[in-house]
Amino acid sequence: MSEAESIENYILQRYDELCNWQEVGSYYGDSDFLNFGYWTKDTRDQKEACENLMAQLLAYIPDSSGNILDVACGKGETSAYLSRTYPAGSITAINISENQLVFARKNAPGVNFQIMSATDLAFDDNSFDNIICVEAAFHFYTREDFFREALRVLKPGGRLVLCDVLMTLEAERRRESRTEKNYLPDLQSYSELMERVGYQNVDIEDITEQSWRQHYWYAVKYFHAQFLEGRITEDVLIARLKPTYSRVPDMLYYLKGAGQKPV
């Protein structure tokens, strides 16, 4: 099995498992979001933080007319959020998991959901006015291949907007869902990669504090509160927070940004 196939199989299994965990839905306010979100001093919970993150990304798109592609749409909560701004018929969303798309079609009726790889988009050149990718490009084999495919299917002047995670080189090598081929040491390298692929007006911003770190503290407090109230056992507390704790030494940056296809 190739490295790409191994990563894809791991991601399918891991995220399909998360989709069936009732505790995940409860943590996300009975929604189907699954990301770190964007936290302000007034943000009340993880669901609101995820909605904030969508608003932050859509702010890169000055004109919401036309159509949009939602890449790695998960269970469709991001697509449902997009339908607040875009007619459902103008939204196309892709994922590699049919299990997740079963939920997505219920969450966002009328959206065109398709099974598809982000690095092999089965769309014609110049198909979309904009593309959004929420906290997923670090899983793609490779991120650069996704950037090239996104650029190809964007219409001239269209934008790719996304949030993404950069980890240490050691973490990229060790983690089953990552690859060393996606390693980038800093935001400057990220911008340079997008520009080298062909994007212009690249704007990449460090939101590590507003996203990952604030998510960390909320998750720690949330699950400890459940433990103190006797709603979960110590073993469950440890299991729920283990993935969060394991990210601490691995995380470099959480970023948001955009790049535009030349006219």
C-alpha positions, 0 to 999 in steps of 0.5 A: 500500500502506498503512503497516499493510500495508507493516509487516506484509509486512516483518515476514512476510518478515523473520521467515520468513527468520530462521526458516530461518537455522540460525545463529539456532537454534544461537544460541538453543540449538537452540530456536525462541525469538527474543527478548532473554530475561531474564538473571541472574548465573547465566544460562548462555545465550540459551535459558535467558534466554528461559525466564527471561523466560517465567517472569518473565511468568507470575509476573504470573498468580497462577492458571494454571487456565483458558485462555490466548492466546499472541499472536504465538507465532512458531515455538511455543517460547513455546507449548511453554513454556506447556504446562509449566503449562497443558494443551495444549488450553487454549492458543490461539496466533496468528501472521500467518505460516503458515510459522512455524505449521508449526514451531509445530505440531511444537513444541507438539502439541495447542495450537490454532494459528491465523492471526490478526492481534493487532489483529483477534482473531476471538474472542468477548468474554470468551473468555480467562482470560489473554493473553501477548505476548512481545516483539511488541507494538511491531510491531502496527499499532497497539499501542493497537488490540491493547490494546483487542482483548486487553481485549475478549476477556479475561474479567473479572479476566483479565490481559494480560502482556507484554514490549515494546520502546520506541524513540526517535521517530526510530527509530519513523519510520525503521525499516520494522517500526515506526510513529510511531503506537506511539511512547511516550517512557517507562514512565509513558506506557506505563502511562497508555496501558493505563489509558486503554484500560481496564486496571486494576492496571497494573504496568510494570517497566523490565528494560532491563539484565536483558534487552536490555543483557545480550542485547547482551553475550552476542551480541557475545561469542558471535559473536566466539567463533565468529569467533576459533575460525574457525567463521565469517568476518569478513563473517558476523561483521559480518552477524550483529552488524549488527542488534544494533549498529544497535539501540544508539542506537534503544533506550529501554526494554525492559519487562515488565508486566501489566494486568487487565480490571476485574471 
